[in-house]
Amino acid sequence: MPKVTFHKAGEVHEGEVPEKGNLVVRAGIRKYPWPHLRYGCGMGKCGKCACRVLAGGDALPEPNWKEVKQLGERISEGYRLMCQLWLEHDITLEQDAA
């Protein structure tokens, strides 16, 4: 099971998700260990679930068209939309406090 380390507002939360688990889906069904993840539509349209990948980004697929449209230049800063990622490897993320 992939280990997720999540940083937000000076707090660090750790937990595991099932293989090929999606953090936004897990949050929506209350099976996600960190209630601090900000998310909205779950379809790549609102951008609320954007997180900066601090570690483990090399194991992720290339950003899809929804991420490119929503995040633009932020992709080069390491941002990804969590609703668009199905995790298969350990990852460390940071979400802006706002």
Backbone as a printed PyTorch tensor [residue, N CA C, xyz], in Angstrom:
tensor([[[  0.8390,  -1.1850,   0.0000],
         [  0.0000,   0.0000,   0.0000],
         [  0.8850,   1.2500,   0.0000]],

        [[  0.5840,   2.1920,  -0.8860],
         [  1.3690,   3.4240,  -0.9250],
         [  1.2240,   4.2380,   0.3600]],

        [[  2.3440,   4.7460,   0.8300],
         [  2.3550,   5.6300,   1.9980],
         [  2.2730,   7.0700,   1.5030]],

        [[  1.3760,   7.8410,   2.1260],
         [  1.2100,   9.2460,   1.7640],
         [  1.5880,  10.0940,   2.9680]],

        [[  2.4830,  11.0550,   2.7340],
         [  2.8360,  12.0470,   3.7440],
         [  2.2970,  13.3730,   3.2370]],

        [[  1.4620,  14.0150,   4.0540],
         [  0.7190,  15.2000,   3.6310],
         [  1.0430,  16.3660,   4.5590]],

        [[  1.5510,  17.4500,   3.9870],
         [  1.8970,  18.6560,   4.7370],
         [  0.8740,  19.7470,   4.4400]],

        [[  0.3780,  20.3860,   5.5110],
         [ -0.5210,  21.5220,   5.3260],
         [ -0.5610,  22.3430,   6.6110]],

        [[ -0.4220,  23.6360,   6.4760],
         [ -0.5300,  24.5800,   7.5960],
         [  0.3840,  24.2010,   8.7540]],

        [[  1.5920,  23.7650,   8.4390],
         [  2.5580,  23.4280,   9.4690],
         [  2.3540,  22.0690,  10.1260]],

        [[  1.3630,  21.3270,   9.7000],
         [  1.1060,  19.9940,  10.2390],
         [  1.5220,  18.9450,   9.2120]],

        [[  1.9170,  17.7790,   9.7160],
         [  2.2770,  16.6620,   8.8530],
         [  1.3980,  15.4740,   9.2310]],

        [[  0.7650,  14.8820,   8.2380],
         [ -0.1090,  13.7320,   8.4340],
         [  0.4200,  12.5900,   7.5710]],

        [[  0.4080,  11.3790,   8.1140],
         [  0.8690,  10.2180,   7.3550],
         [ -0.1790,   9.1280,   7.3960]],

        [[ -0.2220,   8.3560,   6.3440],
         [ -1.1380,   7.2300,   6.2760],
         [ -0.9050,   6.4520,   5.0020]],

        [[ -1.7000,   5.4300,   4.8100],
         [ -1.6010,   4.6010,   3.6100],
         [ -2.9220,   4.6350,   2.8580]],

        [[ -2.8310,   4.4200,   1.5760],
         [ -4.0220,   4.2870,   0.7380],
         [ -3.8900,   2.9840,  -0.0300]],

        [[ -4.9930,   2.3910,  -0.4250],
         [ -4.9200,   1.1570,  -1.2140],
         [ -4.1830,   1.3890,  -2.5350]],

        [[ -3.5870,   0.3470,  -3.0580],
         [ -2.9220,   0.4110,  -4.3670],
         [ -3.8990,   0.9890,  -5.3810]],

        [[ -3.4350,   1.9450,  -6.1620],
         [ -4.2330,   2.6670,  -7.1560],
         [ -5.3710,   3.4510,  -6.5130]],

        [[ -5.1520,   3.9030,  -5.2660],
         [ -6.1480,   4.7110,  -4.5670],
         [ -6.0520,   6.1710,  -4.9880]],

        [[ -7.1650,   6.8490,  -4.9590],
         [ -7.2400,   8.2660,  -5.2890],
         [ -7.5910,   9.0210,  -4.0140]],

        [[ -6.8000,  10.0320,  -3.6610],
         [ -6.9990,  10.7330,  -2.4010],
         [ -8.3310,  11.4510,  -2.3110]],

        [[ -8.7780,  12.0460,  -3.3930],
         [-10.0530,  12.7690,  -3.3720],
         [-11.2160,  11.7930,  -3.2330]],

        [[-11.1740,  10.6790,  -3.9200],
         [-12.2200,   9.6560,  -3.7750],
         [-12.2430,   9.1390,  -2.3430]],

        [[-11.0640,   8.8510,  -1.7850],
         [-10.9800,   8.3590,  -0.4100],
         [-11.5350,   9.3940,   0.5750]],

        [[-11.2460,  10.6740,   0.3440],
         [-11.7630,  11.7310,   1.2210],
         [-13.2790,  11.7980,   1.1220]],

        [[-13.8010,  11.6740,  -0.0720],
         [-15.2450,  11.7550,  -0.2840],
         [-16.0290,  10.6540,   0.3900]],

        [[-15.4200,   9.4790,   0.5400],
         [-16.1180,   8.3710,   1.2030],
         [-15.6480,   8.1980,   2.6500]],

        [[-14.9600,   9.2270,   3.1550],
         [-14.4980,   9.2800,   4.5440],
         [-13.5650,   8.1210,   4.9160]],

        [[-12.7950,   7.6720,   3.9520],
         [-11.8190,   6.6160,   4.2000],
         [-10.4030,   7.1600,   4.1110]],

        [[-10.2840,   8.4480,   4.1500],
         [ -9.0010,   9.1230,   4.0090],
         [ -8.5820,   9.6050,   5.3870]],

        [[ -7.3620,   9.3350,   5.8080],
         [ -6.9710,   9.6230,   7.1880],
         [ -6.7520,  11.0980,   7.5160]],

        [[ -6.7710,  11.9960,   6.5410],
         [ -6.4880,  13.3950,   6.8170],
         [ -7.6250,  14.2730,   6.3300]],

        [[ -8.3950,  14.8170,   7.2440],
         [ -9.5310,  15.6480,   6.8330],
         [ -9.1010,  17.0130,   6.3010]],

        [[ -7.8040,  17.2820,   6.2960],
         [ -7.3150,  18.5960,   5.9120],
         [ -7.1780,  18.7830,   4.4010]],

        [[ -7.3180,  17.7320,   3.6100],
         [ -7.2000,  17.8590,   2.1550],
         [ -8.3610,  18.7040,   1.6390]],

        [[ -8.0310,  19.7820,   0.9430],
         [ -9.0490,  20.6330,   0.3220],
         [ -9.3210,  20.0670,  -1.0660]],

        [[-10.5840,  19.8510,  -1.3720],
         [-10.9700,  19.3490,  -2.6870],
         [-12.3680,  19.8440,  -3.0110]],

        [[-12.7430,  19.6970,  -4.2690],
         [-14.0490,  20.1810,  -4.6900],
         [-14.7520,  19.2020,  -5.5970]],

        [[-14.6470,  19.4300,  -6.8960],
         [-15.4400,  18.6860,  -7.8720],
         [-14.9920,  17.2440,  -8.0900]],

        [[-13.7130,  16.9660,  -7.9290],
         [-13.2110,  15.6180,  -8.1660],
         [-13.0520,  15.2580,  -9.6280]],

        [[-13.2110,  16.2470, -10.5070],
         [-13.1450,  15.9690, -11.9410],
         [-12.0930,  16.8080, -12.6670]],

        [[-11.2400,  17.5010, -11.9250],
         [-10.1980,  18.3060, -12.5530],
         [-10.6490,  19.6610, -13.0540]],

        [[-11.8320,  20.1100, -12.6450],
         [-12.3580,  21.3830, -13.1360],
         [-12.1250,  22.5560, -12.1840]],

        [[-12.0860,  22.3030, -10.8690],
         [-12.0300,  23.4160,  -9.9230],
         [-10.6180,  23.7370,  -9.4340]],

        [[ -9.7290,  22.7650,  -9.4030],
         [ -8.3520,  22.9920,  -8.9750],
         [ -8.1420,  23.0730,  -7.4750]],

        [[ -9.1860,  22.8630,  -6.6690],
         [ -9.0490,  22.9760,  -5.2160],
         [ -8.1180,  21.9290,  -4.6190]],

        [[ -7.9610,  20.7930,  -5.2570],
         [ -7.1450,  19.7080,  -4.7080],
         [ -5.6780,  19.7950,  -5.1310]],

        [[ -5.2750,  20.8960,  -5.7260],
         [ -3.8900,  21.0460,  -6.1740],
         [ -2.9240,  20.9300,  -5.0030]],

        [[ -1.9060,  20.1100,  -5.1720],
         [ -0.8580,  19.9180,  -4.1730],
         [  0.4860,  19.9440,  -4.8770]],

        [[  1.4940,  20.3850,  -4.1440],
         [  2.8520,  20.3300,  -4.6750],
         [  3.4560,  19.0100,  -4.2430]],

        [[  4.0130,  18.2800,  -5.1840],
         [  4.6350,  16.9890,  -4.9040],
         [  6.0590,  17.2590,  -4.4280]],

        [[  6.3410,  16.8670,  -3.1860],
         [  7.6660,  17.0700,  -2.6040],
         [  8.5800,  15.8790,  -2.8470]],

        [[  8.0250,  14.6760,  -2.9010],
         [  8.7940,  13.4560,  -3.1590],
         [  7.8710,  12.4220,  -3.7850]],

        [[  8.4110,  11.6030,  -4.6670],
         [  7.6310,  10.5550,  -5.3190],
         [  7.0300,  10.9510,  -6.6450]],

        [[  7.2890,  12.1520,  -7.0960],
         [  6.7250,  12.6180,  -8.3590],
         [  7.2550,  11.8960,  -9.5730]],

        [[  8.4510,  11.3290,  -9.4490],
         [  9.0390,  10.6100, -10.5820],
         [  8.2630,   9.3430, -10.9140]],

        [[  7.4590,   8.8460,  -9.9830],
         [  6.6780,   7.6330, -10.2210],
         [  5.2850,   7.9370, -10.7720]],

        [[  4.9540,   9.2240, -10.8880],
         [  3.6270,   9.6020, -11.3720],
         [  3.6110,   9.6840, -12.8970]],

        [[  2.4410,   9.4560, -13.5000],
         [  2.3260,   9.6540, -14.9510],
         [  2.4480,  11.1340, -15.2910]],

        [[  2.6760,  11.4220, -16.5300],
         [  2.7250,  12.8130, -16.9970],
         [  1.3790,  13.4850, -16.7180]],

        [[  1.3560,  14.7880, -16.4620],
         [  0.0890,  15.4900, -16.2450],
         [ -0.8460,  15.3300, -17.4490]],

        [[ -2.1230,  15.0980, -17.1490],
         [ -3.0960,  14.9640, -18.2350],
         [ -3.5870,  16.3470, -18.6680]],

        [[ -4.4420,  16.3940, -19.6680],
         [ -4.8770,  17.6700, -20.2300],
         [ -5.6390,  18.5160, -19.2150]],

        [[ -6.3570,  17.8720, -18.2890],
         [ -7.0860,  18.6280, -17.2760],
         [ -6.1170,  19.3480, -16.3460]],

        [[ -5.0520,  18.6550, -15.9640],
         [ -4.0510,  19.2750, -15.0980],
         [ -3.3350,  20.4190, -15.8180]],

        [[ -2.9960,  20.2050, -17.0700],
         [ -2.3200,  21.2450, -17.8480],
         [ -3.2130,  22.4800, -17.9500]],

        [[ -4.4880,  22.2740, -18.2280],
         [ -5.4280,  23.3910, -18.3570],
         [ -5.6160,  24.1120, -17.0260]],

        [[ -5.7740,  23.3700, -15.9470],
         [ -6.0720,  23.9560, -14.6410],
         [ -4.8430,  24.5680, -13.9590]],

        [[ -3.7010,  23.9010, -14.0760],
         [ -2.5170,  24.3180, -13.3270],
         [ -1.5490,  25.1890, -14.1210]],

        [[ -1.5160,  25.0450, -15.4190],
         [ -0.6220,  25.8470, -16.2510],
         [  0.8260,  25.7600, -15.8030]],

        [[  1.4420,  26.9180, -15.5540],
         [  2.8500,  27.0000, -15.1680],
         [  3.1410,  26.3640, -13.8140]],

        [[  2.1320,  26.1920, -12.9810],
         [  2.3430,  25.5890, -11.6570],
         [  2.8380,  24.1470, -11.7730]],

        [[  2.5780,  23.5040, -12.9000],
         [  3.0880,  22.1390, -13.1050],
         [  4.6110,  22.1290, -13.0060]],

        [[  5.2590,  23.1450, -13.5660],
         [  6.7240,  23.2080, -13.5120],
         [  7.2260,  23.4350, -12.0870]],

        [[  6.3560,  23.8800, -11.1860],
         [  6.7000,  24.0560,  -9.7720],
         [  6.3980,  22.8000,  -8.9620]],

        [[  5.9040,  21.7460,  -9.6380],
         [  5.6450,  20.4740,  -8.9680],
         [  4.2150,  20.2510,  -8.5330]],

        [[  3.2880,  21.1060,  -8.9540],
         [  1.8910,  20.9460,  -8.5680],
         [  1.1830,  19.9110,  -9.4390]],

        [[  0.2750,  19.1700,  -8.8090],
         [ -0.5800,  18.2070,  -9.5030],
         [ -1.9700,  18.2710,  -8.8830]],

        [[ -2.9770,  17.8070,  -9.6210],
         [ -4.3410,  17.7030,  -9.1000],
         [ -4.5180,  16.3100,  -8.5120]],

        [[ -4.8170,  16.2400,  -7.2300],
         [ -4.9450,  14.9460,  -6.5630],
         [ -6.1240,  14.1390,  -7.0820]],

        [[ -7.1510,  14.8000,  -7.5790],
         [ -8.3010,  14.0720,  -8.1120],
         [ -7.9620,  13.3090,  -9.3910]],

        [[ -6.8470,  13.6520, -10.0180],
         [ -6.4690,  13.0180, -11.2790],
         [ -5.4090,  11.9340, -11.1180]],

        [[ -4.9900,  11.6660,  -9.8760],
         [ -3.9070,  10.7140,  -9.6550],
         [ -4.3750,   9.4900,  -8.8830]],

        [[ -4.0270,   8.3290,  -9.4130],
         [ -4.3030,   7.0430,  -8.7710],
         [ -2.9420,   6.5160,  -8.3200]],

        [[ -2.7180,   6.5520,  -7.0230],
         [ -1.3940,   6.3220,  -6.4590],
         [ -0.9960,   4.8530,  -6.4200]],

        [[  0.2350,   4.6160,  -6.8590],
         [  0.8070,   3.2690,  -6.8250],
         [  2.1360,   3.2390,  -6.0770]],

        [[  2.6390,   4.4160,  -5.6710],
         [  3.9260,   4.5340,  -4.9990],
         [  3.8230,   5.5270,  -3.8510]],

        [[  4.7870,   5.4710,  -2.9400],
         [  4.8390,   6.4370,  -1.8450],
         [  4.9700,   7.8480,  -2.4120]],

        [[  4.3540,   8.8000,  -1.7030],
         [  4.3770,  10.1800,  -2.1750],
         [  4.3230,  11.1320,  -0.9860]],

        [[  4.9630,  12.2700,  -1.1290],
         [  4.9100,  13.3300,  -0.1200],
         [  4.3610,  14.5670,  -0.8040]],

        [[  3.3270,  15.1480,  -0.1910],
         [  2.5990,  16.2570,  -0.7810],
         [  2.5150,  17.4340,   0.1660]],

        [[  2.3350,  18.6250,  -0.4110],
         [  2.0820,  19.8120,   0.3870],
         [  0.9580,  20.5830,  -0.2870]],

        [[ -0.0460,  20.9450,   0.5030],
         [ -1.1410,  21.7490,  -0.0280],
         [ -1.1000,  23.1180,   0.6380]],

        [[ -1.2470,  24.1700,  -0.1540],
         [ -1.2460,  25.5230,   0.3760],
         [ -2.3640,  25.6640,   1.4060]],

        [[ -2.1220,  26.4540,   2.4210],
         [ -3.0800,  26.6300,   3.5220],
         [ -4.3590,  27.3450,   3.0920]],

        [[ -4.2790,  28.2010,   2.1050],
         [ -5.4570,  28.9860,   1.6890],
         [ -6.5010,  28.1610,   0.9920]]])
